[in-house]
Amino acid sequence: MEHVPQIKIPATYMRGGTSKGVFFNMTDLPEAAQVPGAARDKLLLRVIGSPDPYGKQTDGMGGATSSTSKTVILSKSSQAEHDVDYLFGQVSIDKAFVDWSGNCGNLTAAVGSFAISSGLVNAERIPENGMAIVRIWQANIKKTIIAHVPITHGEVQETGDFELDGVTFPAAEVQVEFLDPSDGDGAMFPTGHLVDDLEVPGVGTFKATMISAGIPTIFLNAEDIGYSGTELQEAINGDPAALERFETIRAYGAMRMGLIDKVEDAANRQHTPKVAFVAPAMAYSASSGKSISQDAIDLNVRALSMGKLHHAMMGTAAVAIGTAAAIPGTLVNLAAGGGARHAVRFGHPSGTLRVGAEASQKDGVWSVDKAIMSRSARVLMEGWVRIPGDAF
């Protein structure tokens, strides 16, 4: 029996923040995959190695976690005053599904670097030495992001001494600004309230802050759901009953936020919303063994991504944390001690992260101008990925 041979597609494997993903230049994709649809999704699924009933993604580039089952497609920007259009696809591990409903804040840190190295940023915007300002149009959520990429001798500077908890080795610091990160229609709080009573049949009723900033997120109090806020991955990911409860909470929260019409639809929207739980600052040992003292943080936050507790913190969820912390009365703000705040440092399973946000209120409606955080990024491998020619 004759089989179709493999094809090769130019690609770059990059770390951005605490995530890894396969980056493509739009024009390098096969023509059928340069437009949204089944062909593009099938191609990306095959590249990553999904769906994999074994949950390992052995036959692809994925790392079998939500942080490493990611794809990015970049192109010259179609928007005025922007350099590059950034499209993010979160690839399901065990299902034939690519979720395009949100952004990846961690991989955003690598977008500017890839764009510069791939010739997607005009040469006159890149200094010989200093900082290149890359204007990114996040096409999933239709928002502007500004990346500050260090440049040395006209090339992206990747090495440095900036340390990011959740990443083993230091690298160059990349500051990322998420401009107007609230929901596109201005409904930062979709329910109209800073705190709601979220009723989850069969599970309970919980105080919840539901916010669309960075990424739609449902914040709960750790104590209300039986946790301290200092948990590491194994405490939750090794408990199937807990994961099922979180998924049920996520589904009913998604309905309450107007993201889906019925609970069953949550299965086809795995990337959003996120569920996170918060608690006042408390000392704990991070997954690396590093001791995090109570006075080193403002609060503890744990978040789930694609059905599992994240090993650190999603970049977009960090935007939601910073935004909610800046608004007095949200569960995040209260856990941090309440009052006016322009930045918070929170504890997560791998360590700590600082995020700033500028929020304001007009006529009783809250808005956020921007959220800022520092990440790092590095090219891990570049060349071609290969997939069977009939895979898409």
FENJO-V482241 format. One record per residue. N is the residue number from 0. RES is the residue in one small letter. SS is DSSP state (2 for helix, 1 for strand, 0 for the rest). PHI is phi as a letter, one per 30 degrees, with the letter a starting at -180 (* if undefined). PSI is psi in whole degrees, 0 to 359 (* if undefined). Layout:
[[N	RES	SS	PHI	PSI] [N	RES	SS	PHI	PSI]]
This chain:
[[0	m	0	*	130] [1	e	0	d	136] [2	h	0	c	150] [3	v	0	d	131] [4	p	0	d	169] [5	q	1	d	153] [6	i	1	c	159] [7	k	1	b	141] [8	i	1	b	128] [9	p	1	e	134] [10	a	1	a	160] [11	t	1	b	132] [12	y	1	c	119] [13	m	1	b	149] [14	r	1	c	135] [15	g	1	b	119] [16	g	0	h	231] [17	t	0	c	22] [18	s	1	b	165] [19	k	1	b	149] [20	g	1	a	167] [21	v	1	c	123] [22	f	1	c	137] [23	f	1	b	145] [24	n	1	d	128] [25	m	2	e	317] [26	t	2	d	347] [27	d	2	d	346] [28	l	0	d	151] [29	p	0	e	148] [30	e	2	e	320] [31	a	2	d	336] [32	a	2	c	3] [33	q	0	d	357] [34	v	0	b	152] [35	p	0	d	148] [36	g	0	k	189] [37	a	2	d	321] [38	a	2	d	314] [39	r	2	d	313] [40	d	2	d	316] [41	k	2	d	321] [42	l	2	d	311] [43	l	2	d	321] [44	l	2	e	316] [45	r	2	d	323] [46	v	2	e	314] [47	i	2	d	332] [48	g	0	j	35] [49	s	0	b	158] [50	p	0	d	143] [51	d	0	b	105] [52	p	0	d	342] [53	y	0	d	347] [54	g	0	i	26] [55	k	0	c	339] [56	q	0	h	38] [57	t	0	d	326] [58	d	0	c	42] [59	g	0	a	185] [60	m	0	d	353] [61	g	0	d	157] [62	g	0	c	15] [63	a	0	i	27] [64	t	0	b	163] [65	s	0	d	334] [66	s	0	d	346] [67	t	0	b	12] [68	s	0	c	63] [69	k	1	b	150] [70	t	1	b	150] [71	v	1	b	135] [72	i	1	b	125] [73	l	1	c	152] [74	s	1	a	162] [75	k	1	e	138] [76	s	0	d	141] [77	s	0	c	358] [78	q	0	c	141] [79	a	0	d	145] [80	e	0	i	25] [81	h	0	b	153] [82	d	0	c	320] [83	v	1	b	143] [84	d	1	c	132] [85	y	1	b	117] [86	l	1	c	127] [87	f	1	c	132] [88	g	1	b	116] [89	q	1	d	115] [90	v	1	c	125] [91	s	0	d	146] [92	i	0	d	315] [93	d	0	c	2] [94	k	0	b	154] [95	a	0	d	73] [96	f	0	a	130] [97	v	1	c	123] [98	d	1	c	119] [99	w	0	c	17] [100	s	0	d	352] [101	g	0	a	184] [102	n	0	c	165] [103	c	0	c	109] [104	g	2	d	326] [105	n	2	d	310] [106	l	2	d	340] [107	t	2	e	326] [108	a	2	d	337] [109	a	2	c	348] [110	v	2	d	314] [111	g	2	d	317] [112	s	2	d	312] [113	f	2	d	318] [114	a	2	d	317] [115	i	2	d	311] [116	s	2	d	336] [117	s	0	c	3] [118	g	0	i	19] [119	l	0	d	350] [120	v	0	c	130] [121	n	0	e	138] [122	a	2	e	326] [123	e	2	d	347] [124	r	2	c	2] [125	i	0	c	115] [126	p	0	d	161] [127	e	0	d	319] [128	n	0	b	143] [129	g	1	k	218] [130	m	1	b	124] [131	a	1	d	131] [132	i	1	c	110] [133	v	1	c	122] [134	r	1	c	112] [135	i	1	c	131] [136	w	1	c	112] [137	q	1	d	103] [138	a	0	d	335] [139	n	0	d	315] [140	i	0	c	1] [141	k	0	h	57] [142	k	1	b	158] [143	t	1	c	136] [144	i	1	b	138] [145	i	1	c	123] [146	a	1	c	133] [147	h	1	c	103] [148	v	1	c	121] [149	p	1	d	139] [150	i	1	b	133] [151	t	1	b	124] [152	h	0	h	41] [153	g	0	i	3] [154	e	1	b	157] [155	v	1	d	130] [156	q	0	c	113] [157	e	0	c	330] [158	t	0	d	151] [159	g	0	l	192] [160	d	0	c	15] [161	f	1	d	125] [162	e	0	c	134] [163	l	0	b	118] [164	d	0	e	131] [165	g	0	j	349] [166	v	0	b	130] [167	t	0	d	316] [168	f	0	c	150] [169	p	0	d	161] [170	a	1	a	184] [171	a	0	d	143] [172	e	0	d	134] [173	v	1	b	114] [174	q	1	d	134] [175	v	1	b	129] [176	e	1	c	123] [177	f	1	c	107] [178	l	1	d	136] [179	d	0	h	60] [180	p	0	d	2] [181	s	1	d	171] [182	d	0	e	148] [183	g	0	e	329] [184	d	0	c	9] [185	g	0	i	357] [186	a	0	d	78] [187	m	0	d	325] [188	f	0	c	95] [189	p	0	e	331] [190	t	0	d	349] [191	g	0	i	3] [192	h	0	b	150] [193	l	0	d	327] [194	v	0	b	133] [195	d	1	b	162] [196	d	1	c	111] [197	l	1	c	111] [198	e	1	d	125] [199	v	1	b	100] [200	p	0	e	132] [201	g	0	i	352] [202	v	0	b	311] [203	g	1	k	184] [204	t	1	c	128] [205	f	1	b	147] [206	k	1	d	135] [207	a	1	b	138] [208	t	1	c	118] [209	m	1	c	115] [210	i	1	b	144] [211	s	1	c	90] [212	a	1	b	119] [213	g	0	i	298] [214	i	0	a	144] [215	p	1	e	127] [216	t	1	b	141] [217	i	1	c	114] [218	f	1	c	133] [219	l	1	b	162] [220	n	1	d	129] [221	a	0	e	316] [222	e	2	d	324] [223	d	2	d	336] [224	i	2	c	17] [225	g	0	i	22] [226	y	0	b	166] [227	s	0	c	340] [228	g	0	j	1] [229	t	0	c	10] [230	e	0	d	149] [231	l	0	c	176] [232	q	2	e	314] [233	e	2	d	335] [234	a	2	d	333] [235	i	2	c	316] [236	n	2	d	340] [237	g	0	c	9] [238	d	0	b	92] [239	p	2	e	323] [240	a	2	d	321] [241	a	2	d	316] [242	l	2	d	322] [243	e	2	d	320] [244	r	2	d	315] [245	f	2	d	320] [246	e	2	d	323] [247	t	2	d	317] [248	i	2	e	316] [249	r	2	d	318] [250	a	2	d	315] [251	y	2	d	328] [252	g	2	d	321] [253	a	2	d	320] [254	m	2	d	315] [255	r	2	d	328] [256	m	0	d	355] [257	g	0	i	19] [258	l	0	d	334] [259	i	0	b	162] [260	d	0	c	330] [261	k	0	b	156] [262	v	2	e	321] [263	e	2	d	335] [264	d	2	d	342] [265	a	2	d	332] [266	a	2	d	334] [267	n	2	c	13] [268	r	0	b	67] [269	q	0	d	332] [270	h	0	d	329] [271	t	0	b	149] [272	p	0	d	167] [273	k	1	d	157] [274	v	1	c	132] [275	a	1	b	153] [276	f	1	b	144] [277	v	1	b	156] [278	a	1	a	155] [279	p	1	e	158] [280	a	0	e	134] [281	m	0	a	140] [282	a	0	d	148] [283	y	1	a	169] [284	s	1	c	124] [285	a	0	d	170] [286	s	0	d	335] [287	s	0	d	352] [288	g	0	j	352] [289	k	0	d	135] [290	s	1	d	127] [291	i	1	c	116] [292	s	0	d	156] [293	q	2	d	322] [294	d	2	d	0] [295	a	2	d	350] [296	i	0	b	161] [297	d	0	c	332] [298	l	1	a	169] [299	n	1	c	141] [300	v	1	b	137] [301	r	1	b	139] [302	a	1	b	148] [303	l	1	c	142] [304	s	1	b	129] [305	m	0	h	41] [306	g	0	i	3] [307	k	1	b	153] [308	l	1	d	130] [309	h	0	d	147] [310	h	0	d	341] [311	a	0	b	253] [312	m	0	a	132] [313	m	0	d	141] [314	g	2	d	320] [315	t	2	d	325] [316	a	2	d	327] [317	a	2	d	324] [318	v	2	d	317] [319	a	2	d	321] [320	i	2	d	311] [321	g	2	d	320] [322	t	2	d	311] [323	a	2	d	325] [324	a	2	d	331] [325	a	0	d	352] [326	i	0	c	109] [327	p	0	e	132] [328	g	0	j	344] [329	t	0	d	162] [330	l	2	d	325] [331	v	2	d	314] [332	n	2	d	316] [333	l	2	d	321] [334	a	2	d	330] [335	a	0	d	359] [336	g	0	j	356] [337	g	0	i	178] [338	g	0	i	181] [339	a	0	d	133] [340	r	0	b	140] [341	h	0	c	350] [342	a	1	a	153] [343	v	1	b	151] [344	r	1	c	120] [345	f	1	c	154] [346	g	1	c	138] [347	h	1	b	176] [348	p	0	e	331] [349	s	0	c	351] [350	g	1	l	231] [351	t	1	b	161] [352	l	1	a	138] [353	r	1	c	135] [354	v	1	b	138] [355	g	1	c	154] [356	a	1	a	146] [357	e	1	c	104] [358	a	1	c	151] [359	s	1	b	159] [360	q	1	b	132] [361	k	1	b	126] [362	d	0	h	37] [363	g	0	i	1] [364	v	1	c	128] [365	w	1	d	143] [366	s	1	b	162] [367	v	1	b	130] [368	d	1	d	314] [369	k	1	a	158] [370	a	1	b	144] [371	i	1	b	137] [372	m	1	a	163] [373	s	1	c	135] [374	r	1	b	191] [375	s	0	b	166] [376	a	1	a	156] [377	r	1	a	139] [378	v	1	d	128] [379	l	1	c	323] [380	m	1	a	147] [381	e	1	b	152] [382	g	1	l	245] [383	w	1	b	146] [384	v	1	c	151] [385	r	1	b	137] [386	i	1	b	155] [387	p	1	e	139] [388	g	0	d	341] [389	d	0	c	17] [390	a	0	d	344] [391	f	0	b	*]]
